[in-house]
Amino acid sequence: MPREPLWSKNFICISLCNLFIFLAFYYLIVTLPIYTLQELNGTSTQAGLLVTVFLIAAIIVRPFAGKWALTAGNHRLLFAGLAIFLISSLLYLFIDSITGLMAVRLIHGAAFGMATTATGGIVTSVIPDSRRGEGMGYYSLSFNLAVVSGPFLGLTAIYQWSSFVLFGIVVLCSVMAVVMALILTLPETKSLALKNVNIERKRSQLFEKTAISISIVAALFAIIYSSVLSFVPVYAEEIGLLQASSYFFVVYAAVMLLSRPFTGRWLDERGANIIVYPSIITFAVGMFLLSMSDTTALFLLSAALIGLGWGTLFPTFQTIAVQNAQPERRGLAMATFLSTFDLGIAIGSFVIGLAVVEFTLTSIYFYSSFLLLGGIFIYKILYGRFLVPKPGMKESTHTG
């Protein structure tokens, strides 16, 4: 029997739409703190708050966005989110105070939460069920490519171009996201949600229960991943490998790109555990080698292993989160997953930021590798014990 097609127009468009949204996100993460300090004469605390305010707004809005998707449909939610996202991007061009910037970040974060909830719900509807793991793996590359290209483009812009060009790139990313959304041709989903409204009133509409356990697991791993995302450039400077730091996430992304076709297919064919357990171990080994790095080769090898480990865990957890939800609640499941995951990133960045005052990053990465191994038991207990597939559903993501 021929395999169901994965690379449809809708799948490509929603993946590119997500890429441009996250490209703007990671682009601003590295540029706004520098812009605040150099152009607005702000403090380090104010620069940090610009990231925190954005994430808090996204975390708060996502559960409500998942609920709106049930009644209005993911397509309408996407356009509403992208409209506010584009307006927020334009406002950066006219803001010249920290207070104004904070207000825009609050609105921008809410729009980000709405748009990414919608893209997550849409992509689950356009991926064939038989290729869900593979499809979610490729879709997750839009996050990964943004992690690499966003900061690189941002640092180039902040140091070489004017502030108008700096924020003009954010507007361009927003426009491209809207263009990709306009090309989408999705069936109307509102009637499906209204048909189930009486059932939904009896259930929580802010969170999808079937996604909570695996979302908590992902958030716990995200706490450790945040130490890589936020502090690897600082660590590279500490150990005298600053030049190599620019290649860390390039190697990280390249390994993920090469491994994605295999890991996604194995998830569909053999279930989650055969992917999750080796990936946790690979992630832990990568963190251990990172703590031991004293040469460029070892530093980049750790990047490859972290990319293979965490780069496989994230889309696998994401697939599990939506797999066990009813089709009309998969957008809500994605919102539950992303909100919890973002909370883990926010907590991790804050906690690691406090920890580096008392401990070296070398020791933090060293002990993190052992904490990751403990994550094997957390995954088994939280996911295997509480998340049970519904009758008749394939157990492609639950064999625990």
N, C-alpha and C positions, 0 to 999 in steps of 0.2 A: 504493500500500500504506500503510495507517495506521501511524503511529509507535507503537512500543511504549510503554506507560504508564510514566512515571517516578515520579509522586507517589503511590506506594502507601503503605499504612499503615506497613509496615515501614521504608520509606525515611524517612518523616516521623519515626517514633519513634526510629530510630537517630541521625538528625541532631540531634534535640532532646536525646537522651541525651548525645551528644558535646558539645553546647552547654553543658549543665549541668556536665559534668566540667571543661571548660576555663574556664567561668565561675568555678568554685571556685578553679582554678589561678591565673588572672590576678587574681582578687580578693585572694588571699593574697600574691601577689607584691608588691603595693603596701602592704598593711596590716601584714604580719608584721615587716618592718624597722622601721617606726614603732613598733609595739607593743613590740618588743624594746628599742628605745632608751628609750621613754618609761615603759613599765610594768615592764620587767624590769631596767632600768638596764644594759643590755648595751652593747657597743661596736659601732662600724661594721663591723668585721671579722666579728663574730659575726652581725650582721644580714645581711651578704652571704653568709655560710656557709649560712644557712637556705635560700637559693635554690639554692646550689651543691649541697648535700646532696640536695635533692629531685630535681634534674635528673640527678645522677650515679646515684641509685637507679633512676630511670626508664630511663636509657640502658643500665644493666647488665641490668635485668630484661627489657627488650623482646625481645632475641633469643631468650631462653629462653621468653618468652611466645608468640612466634611458633611455636616448636617444640611447645609444649604444645597450641596451637590445632590442630596437625596431627593429634594423637592424641585429644584430648578434645573438640575442636570449639570454634568461636569463641563460641557461646552460653554454654557452661559457663565458659569463660575470662572472659567478660564478667561473669557473676554472681559468680565468685570475686573478680575485681578490684573490683567495686562493693561487695561485702560488706566487704572490707578498707578500701576507700575510705571507706565510711560509718562504720566503727568508728574509723578514724583521725580523721575529722572530729569525732566525739563526744569523743575524747580531748583535743582542744584546749580543751574547756570545763573540764578538770580540771588542766591543766598550769600551774605557776606558777614554773618554772625554765627557764633556757636549755638546760641539759643534757636535760631532759625534752622540750623543744620540738624539739631536734635529733633525738632518737630518734623522735618522732612524724613529723617531716618525712621521715625515712628510710623509715619504713613507708608513709607517704602517697605518697611518690614511687614506691615499688615498685608500689603499687596503681594509681597513675596510669598507669604503664607497661603494666601488665596490661590495664587497662580500655580504654585508647586503642588498643592493639594489636588488641583484640577488635572495637571499633567500626569500625576501619579494615577489618578482614577481613570483617565482616558487611556493611558498606555496598557492598563490591565484589560481593557475592553477590546483592544486591537491586536493583542498577542494571542495566537491560538493556544488553547488549553494544553495541548500536547507538547508545546514548546515554551511554556511559561518560564521555566528556569533559564533557558537559553536567551529568551527575549528580554527578560529583566536584566540579565547579565550585560547584554549589549546596550540596553537603555541606560544602565548605570555608568557606562563609559561617558555619558554626557556630563555627569558629575565630575568624573576623574579628569577629563580633558579640561574642564573649567578650573580645577585645582591647579593644573600645571600652567595653562595659558593665561589665566586671569592675573595672578601675581606678576608674571613676566611682563605682560602688556602694561600692567599698572605701574610698575617701577620704571619702565621705559617712559611712560607718559608723564609721571610726576617730576622726573629729573630732566627731561628733554623738551617737553612741550608746554604750552600755556595752559592756564586753568580752564579756558574755554574749550580747548581741545580735550583736556582731561575729562571733563564732564560730557563733552560732545560724544565721546566714545560710549559712555553709559546710555545716552539717548539712542545711539545707533544700535546697540545691543537690544534695547527695548523695542525699537521699531522692527528689527529682524524677528524678534519673538512674536510680535503681532502678525507679521507677514506669514510666518509658519502656521500660526493659528488660523488665519484666514483661508489657507489652502486645505485645511482639514475638512473632510466630508464625513461627519458622523451622524448616525441615526438619532432621532429625537429620543431622549431617555426619560423625559418628565413623566410620561404616562406610566412607565414602569414604577417609578417612585410613588406616584399617587395611588397606584393600584395596591401598594403595600402599606399605605399610610396608617391603617388601623393596627397592623402588626407593629409598625415602627413606633407608634405611640406607647406601646407597652415595653419598649426596650430603650436602653440608653442611646441617644442619637449624637452625643458628643464624642464618644469613644466606641470603638469596635472591640467587644470583649475578646473575640478570638485572636486579636492581634496584640493584646496587652502583654502577655507573657514573653513573646519573642521580642517585642519592642523594648522591654526592660533589659533583656539579655543584650540587645544591640547597644542600648544606652550605656551599660556597664563597660562594654568593650570600647565604646566611643570616648569614655573618660580617658582611657590610656591612649587611644589614637590621637586625641587632642594634643597630647604632649609632642607628638610628631608634627602635626599640622602647624602648631604655633611656635615651637621652640627649636626645630631642627636647624634653621639658619643661625640662631644664637649659639647652639651647641657646636656647629661646625666652626664658628669663629673661635670658640673656647679651645678646641682641640687643634687649631691651626689648619683647618681644611675649608676655609671660607670660599675659595674658588670652586671647590668641588660641590658646594651646597647648591649651586644653581643647576647642577645636573641630577641632584637627588630625586626630585619629583619627575624628571624626565625619564629616568630609569624606572622609577616606580610605575609610571603610566605605561611605559613600553611593555613591561612584563605583564601588566594587567591586560593590555590589548592582545598580546600573544596567547595568553592563557584562557581568555574569555570563551572562545568557541568550544573548548574542551570541557571546562568546568560547568558551563551552563547546560550542555547536553548531558553530562553525567548526572546533574541534579534532576533532570527530567526522567532519565532512564533508571537511576539507581537510588534516588532518594537523598534526603538532606544530610544524614549522618556521615555518609562516605565523603562528603565535601567538607562539612563543618569541622570534624575532629582533626583531620590533617591540616586544615587551614589555620586552626588555632595554634597548633604546634609550630607551623611555619612562621606565623606571626610572632610567636614567642622567641623563636630562634633568631629572627630578624632583629627583634629588640635587643636581645642579648649581644649579638654581633655589633649593633649600633653602640652599645655601651662600651664595647672593647675596641672600637675603631680608633686606629692611630695612623692608618694609611688610606689613600683615596680608594684603593681597590676594595678594602674591607668595608669602608663607608658606603660605597655604591653597591656592594654585595648585600649589605643590610637593607638598602633601599629596594633591591629586587625581591628579597624575601618578604619584606613588609608589604610590598605591592602585591605579591602573590597571595600572601595570607589574608591581610585585611581587605584587599581588593576583591577577593573571592567571598569572604564572609559577609560583607555589606550587601551585595545583591542577593545572596542566599537568604539572609535574614529578611530582606525586603520581599522576596518571593514567598517565603513562609507566611509573612504577615498578611498578604492578600489571598494566598491560596485557600485558606480555611474560612474565608468570609463568603457570604452569599454574593453573587455577581453584582447586585445593586448596592451592596455595602462595601465594595472593594475600594472605592474612593475614600470612604470613611476609615477603612483599615489603613490605607496609605497615610491619611492624615494623622491617625493615632501613632503609626510607626515613626513618621518624620518629626512629629512634635516631641516624642519621647527621646528620639535620637538627638535632636537639637539640644534638648535639655542636658543630655549627657555631655555633649560638646561644650556647652556653656559652663557646666559644673566643672568639667575637667580643666578647661582653660583657667578658671578661677583658682581651683585647688592647686594645679601645677604652678601657677604664678606665685602662690604663697609658698609652695614647697621649695622653689628655687632660691628663696631667700635663706633657707636653712641648710639645704642640701645641694650637691652638684647635680647637673643634668646626667652626668655619667652614672651616679648612683641611682637616680630616679629611673633611668632606662634599664639599668641592671635589675632592680627589684620588680619593675613592671613586667619583665619577661616571665618571672615566676608567678606573678599575679594572673597573667594571661593563662598559664597552665591551669590555675585554679578555675578559670572560666569554663573549662571542660565540664566540671561538676555543676556549675551554675546553669549552663546550657541544658544539661541532662535533667536537672531537678525542675527548673522553671518551665522548660518547653515539654519535656517528655512526660511530666507528671500531670500538667494541667491542660495542655492543648491537645484535644482529641479530635481526629477528623470526623466530619459529619458522615452519616450513613450514605453509602454510594459514592463518596468522593474518593478519588485516587489518593493513595498515601505516598505520593511522590515526594512530599516534603515532610513527612512525619513517619519515622520508623523507630522512634525512641520508645 
